Amino acid sequence: MRKTMRNRIAVIGILVQNRELTSEKVNHILSEYANIIVGRMGVPYKERNVSIISLIVDGTTDDIGALTGKLGSIEGVKVKSAITI
């Protein structure tokens, strides 16, 4: 018998360095996963030359893992997530 995956709520923090080089890739991936994104807030931190994006998502652990994995594979992008039980 196959188990159905349950949706989880997660908070994802994304730190983007070299925004000019990475923003197109980051936004493309985020648009691919728009169906699980509940909320998004982006803050440019000019003094530190980085941008910070926070996401609230509602999806399976597979979807959340795929999203964070794709984002984390971009050079200059760091990703951390906290997933509910």
C-alpha positions in Angstrom: 0.0 0.0 0.0 1.4 3.4 -1.0 1.4 6.2 1.5 0.1 9.6 0.5 2.5 12.5 1.2 1.1 15.1 3.5 1.7 18.8 3.0 3.9 20.6 5.3 4.2 24.3 6.1 7.8 25.7 5.9 9.7 28.9 6.1 12.6 29.3 3.7 15.3 31.9 4.0 17.2 32.8 0.8 20.4 34.9 0.9 21.3 36.2 -2.6 24.8 37.6 -3.3 25.6 39.1 -6.7 21.9 39.9 -7.4 22.6 41.1 -10.9 24.0 37.6 -11.8 21.5 35.4 -9.9 18.2 37.1 -9.8 16.9 35.8 -13.1 17.7 32.2 -12.1 16.2 32.6 -8.7 13.0 34.2 -10.0 12.6 31.5 -12.6 12.8 28.7 -10.0 10.4 30.6 -7.7 7.9 30.9 -10.6 8.2 27.1 -11.2 7.1 26.5 -7.6 4.5 29.3 -7.4 1.8 26.8 -6.6 3.3 26.0 -3.2 4.4 29.6 -2.3 1.9 31.2 0.2 3.9 34.4 0.8 7.1 36.0 -0.2 9.0 39.0 1.1 12.2 40.3 -0.4 14.6 42.9 1.2 17.6 44.4 -0.5 20.3 44.9 2.2 22.5 47.4 0.3 24.9 48.0 3.1 25.9 44.3 3.0 25.5 44.0 -0.8 23.0 41.1 -0.4 19.3 40.5 -0.9 17.2 38.4 1.5 14.1 36.6 0.4 11.8 34.9 2.9 9.1 32.4 1.7 6.2 30.7 3.4 5.4 27.5 1.5 2.8 24.7 1.8 3.8 21.6 0.0 5.1 18.1 0.3 8.6 17.5 1.7 9.6 16.4 -1.8 8.4 19.7 -3.3 10.0 21.8 -0.6 13.3 19.8 -0.9 13.3 20.2 -4.7 12.7 23.9 -4.4 15.5 24.5 -1.9 17.8 22.1 -3.7 17.5 24.0 -7.0 17.9 27.4 -5.3 20.9 26.2 -3.3 22.6 24.9 -6.5 22.9 28.5 -7.8 26.3 30.0 -7.1 26.0 32.9 -4.7 22.7 31.7 -3.2 22.4 30.2 0.3 19.2 28.6 1.5 17.9 27.4 4.9 14.5 26.0 5.7 12.4 25.1 8.7 9.7 22.5 8.1 6.7 21.7 10.3 6.1 18.2 11.5 
